[in-house]
Amino acid sequence: MIKVLVVDDHDLVRMGISRMLSDSPDIEVVAEADSGDMAIQLARQLAPDVILLDVNMPNIGGVEATKRLKQLNNQLKILAVSSLTRQPYPSMLLKAGVNGYITKGTPLDEMIKAIKKVYQGGKYFSSEVAEQLAEVLLTDNDGSPFDLLSEREKQVAMMVVNCQSPQQIADQLFVSVKTINTYRYRIFEKLNVDSDVKLTHLAMRHGLIQP
């Protein structure tokens, strides 16, 4: 029996996935979490085999949650689940340590297949995500200006466009507000924007967040 923790900040999505998976004889949904913080807490308490992790969440998002979960238990299998398939998300999550990445439109039978694959030690990526990763491997630049950013700068940029304040970001990443503002300055300079609003519009144009 594969013990699964379902993490998503949208109640209907989280409960829907849990309900569907509960019909599988090989899978037991041991708990649900609506944030990265809660996912880390429950992973420590319940030791699930696989975590279905939403990518775009407030406070601790999918990237930071993945890093902390892997620090907690490097053998933990994490399957990212998101409607966001454009770069830099797939590369960021893969580097953070996810074992797979599927879309929220993935049929139930494919989701179960992905869970079993990562549980057995393999990797599983939806076709849309695999295509994005392949483009990165086959080209020097994936066409996104966000590829100009370092991994930490990408992480901060995504937290900014998800409406987190410098203080909130600093608290989540265990650094000072001054450090976060330095990152923001570098991000603005590299992407040729001069405000959080323009950064958010740029992220929308490149499919990193939904309007």
C-alpha positions as CSV (number, residue, x, y, z in Angstrom):
1,M,0.0,0.0,0.0
2,I,1.4,3.4,-1.0
3,K,0.9,6.1,1.6
4,V,0.1,9.4,-0.1
5,L,0.0,13.0,1.2
6,V,-2.0,15.4,-1.0
7,V,-1.0,19.0,-0.8
8,D,-3.0,21.9,-2.5
9,D,-4.2,25.2,-1.2
10,H,-7.5,24.9,-3.1
11,D,-9.9,22.8,-1.1
12,L,-11.9,21.5,-4.1
13,V,-8.8,20.4,-6.0
14,R,-7.2,18.8,-2.9
15,M,-10.4,16.9,-1.8
16,G,-11.2,15.9,-5.4
17,I,-7.8,14.3,-5.9
18,S,-8.0,12.6,-2.5
19,R,-11.4,11.2,-3.2
20,M,-10.4,9.8,-6.6
21,L,-7.2,8.2,-5.2
22,S,-9.1,6.6,-2.3
23,D,-10.8,4.3,-4.8
24,S,-7.5,2.8,-5.8
25,P,-6.7,-0.5,-3.9
26,D,-3.0,0.2,-4.0
27,I,-3.1,3.8,-2.5
28,E,-4.0,5.2,0.9
29,V,-4.4,8.9,1.3
30,V,-3.0,9.4,4.8
31,A,-3.6,13.1,5.0
32,E,-4.3,16.4,3.2
33,A,-2.4,19.7,3.6
34,D,-3.3,23.2,2.3
35,S,0.2,24.7,2.5
36,G,3.9,23.9,2.3
37,D,4.3,24.5,6.0
38,M,1.6,21.9,6.8
39,A,3.0,19.4,4.3
40,I,6.4,19.5,6.1
41,Q,4.8,19.1,9.5
42,L,2.6,16.1,8.3
43,A,5.5,14.5,6.4
44,R,7.5,14.6,9.7
45,Q,4.6,13.0,11.6
46,L,3.2,10.5,9.1
47,A,6.2,9.5,6.9
48,P,4.2,9.2,3.7
49,D,5.7,7.4,0.7
50,V,4.7,9.9,-1.9
51,I,3.6,13.5,-1.7
52,L,1.4,15.1,-4.4
53,L,2.6,18.7,-4.2
54,D,0.9,21.7,-5.7
55,V,3.5,24.0,-7.3
56,N,1.9,27.4,-6.8
57,M,1.0,28.0,-3.2
58,P,1.1,31.1,-0.9
59,N,4.0,31.4,1.7
60,I,6.1,28.3,1.2
61,G,5.6,27.4,-2.5
62,G,6.4,24.2,-4.3
63,V,10.1,24.8,-4.9
64,E,10.9,25.7,-1.3
65,A,8.7,23.0,0.1
66,T,10.4,20.4,-2.0
67,K,13.8,21.5,-0.8
68,R,12.8,21.3,2.8
69,L,11.0,18.0,2.4
70,K,14.1,16.5,0.8
71,Q,16.2,17.8,3.7
72,L,13.8,16.2,6.0
73,N,14.0,12.9,4.2
74,N,16.0,12.5,1.0
75,Q,14.2,9.2,0.2
76,L,10.8,10.9,0.1
77,K,9.1,10.8,-3.3
78,I,7.6,14.1,-4.4
79,L,5.3,14.3,-7.4
80,A,4.6,18.0,-8.4
81,V,1.1,18.7,-9.6
82,S,0.3,22.0,-11.4
83,S,-1.4,23.7,-14.2
84,L,1.9,25.6,-14.8
85,T,4.0,23.8,-17.3
86,R,6.1,26.7,-18.8
87,Q,9.7,27.3,-17.8
88,P,11.2,28.0,-15.4
89,Y,8.9,26.0,-13.1
90,P,9.8,22.5,-14.5
91,S,13.5,23.1,-14.2
92,M,13.3,24.7,-10.8
93,L,11.2,21.9,-9.4
94,L,13.5,19.2,-11.0
95,K,16.6,20.9,-9.5
96,A,14.8,21.2,-6.1
97,G,14.4,17.4,-6.1
98,V,11.0,16.4,-7.4
99,N,10.7,12.9,-8.7
100,G,8.0,13.8,-11.2
101,Y,5.8,16.6,-12.5
102,I,2.3,16.2,-13.9
103,T,-0.5,18.6,-14.8
104,K,-3.8,19.1,-12.9
105,G,-5.5,17.9,-16.1
106,T,-3.9,14.5,-15.9
107,P,-6.4,11.6,-16.1
108,L,-6.8,9.5,-12.9
109,D,-5.2,6.4,-14.4
110,E,-2.1,8.4,-15.5
111,M,-1.9,10.0,-12.1
112,I,-1.9,6.6,-10.4
113,K,0.7,5.4,-12.9
114,A,2.9,8.4,-12.0
115,I,2.5,7.8,-8.3
116,K,3.5,4.1,-8.7
117,K,6.4,5.0,-10.9
118,V,8.0,7.5,-8.5
119,Y,7.2,5.2,-5.5
120,Q,9.3,2.5,-7.3
121,G,12.2,5.0,-7.7
122,G,11.5,6.2,-11.2
123,K,10.7,9.5,-12.8
124,Y,7.5,10.6,-14.4
125,F,6.7,13.7,-16.3
126,S,3.5,14.7,-18.2
127,S,4.1,15.2,-21.9
128,E,3.8,19.0,-21.7
129,V,6.4,19.1,-18.9
130,A,8.7,16.7,-20.6
131,E,8.6,18.9,-23.8
132,Q,9.6,21.9,-21.8
133,L,12.5,20.1,-20.1
134,A,13.6,18.7,-23.5
135,E,13.8,22.2,-25.0
136,V,16.1,23.3,-22.1
137,L,18.4,20.4,-22.8
138,L,18.4,20.9,-26.6
139,T,18.9,24.6,-26.6
140,D,21.1,27.2,-24.9
141,N,18.1,29.3,-24.0
142,D,14.5,28.3,-23.6
143,G,13.3,31.7,-24.9
144,S,12.1,32.9,-21.4
145,P,13.8,36.0,-20.0
146,F,13.5,34.3,-16.6
147,D,16.2,32.0,-17.7
148,L,18.6,34.9,-17.1
149,L,18.0,34.6,-13.4
150,S,19.9,32.3,-10.9
151,E,17.9,29.6,-9.2
152,R,17.5,31.8,-6.0
153,E,16.5,34.8,-8.1
154,K,13.9,32.7,-9.9
155,Q,12.6,31.6,-6.5
156,V,12.4,35.1,-5.1
157,A,10.8,36.4,-8.4
158,M,8.0,33.7,-8.2
159,M,7.4,34.6,-4.5
160,V,7.1,38.3,-5.5
161,V,4.6,37.7,-8.2
162,N,2.6,35.6,-5.8
163,C,2.1,38.7,-3.8
164,Q,4.5,38.0,-0.9
165,S,6.0,41.0,0.8
166,P,9.8,41.3,1.2
167,Q,9.4,40.5,4.9
168,Q,7.3,37.4,4.2
169,I,9.9,36.2,1.7
170,A,12.8,36.9,4.1
171,D,11.0,34.9,6.8
172,Q,10.5,31.9,4.5
173,L,14.0,31.9,3.2
174,F,15.7,32.7,6.5
175,V,17.5,35.8,5.3
176,S,17.2,39.5,5.9
177,V,14.8,41.9,4.2
178,K,17.9,43.8,2.9
179,T,19.0,40.6,1.2
180,I,15.6,40.1,-0.5
181,N,15.6,43.7,-1.7
182,T,19.0,43.1,-3.2
183,Y,17.6,40.1,-5.0
184,R,14.7,42.2,-6.2
185,Y,17.0,44.9,-7.6
186,R,19.0,42.2,-9.5
187,I,15.8,40.6,-10.8
188,F,14.5,44.0,-12.0
189,E,17.8,44.8,-13.7
190,K,18.1,41.5,-15.5
191,L,14.5,41.5,-16.7
192,N,14.4,45.2,-17.5
193,V,11.4,46.0,-15.2
194,D,11.0,48.6,-12.5
195,S,8.1,47.4,-10.3
196,D,6.5,44.3,-8.9
197,V,3.5,44.9,-11.2
198,K,5.6,44.9,-14.3
199,L,7.4,41.7,-13.1
200,T,4.0,40.1,-12.6
201,H,2.8,41.1,-16.1
202,L,6.0,39.6,-17.5
203,A,5.4,36.4,-15.6
204,M,1.9,36.2,-17.0
205,R,3.1,36.7,-20.6
206,H,5.4,33.8,-20.2
207,G,2.9,31.5,-18.6
208,L,4.5,31.4,-15.2
209,I,1.3,32.5,-13.4
210,Q,-2.3,32.5,-14.4
211,P,-4.1,35.8,-15.0
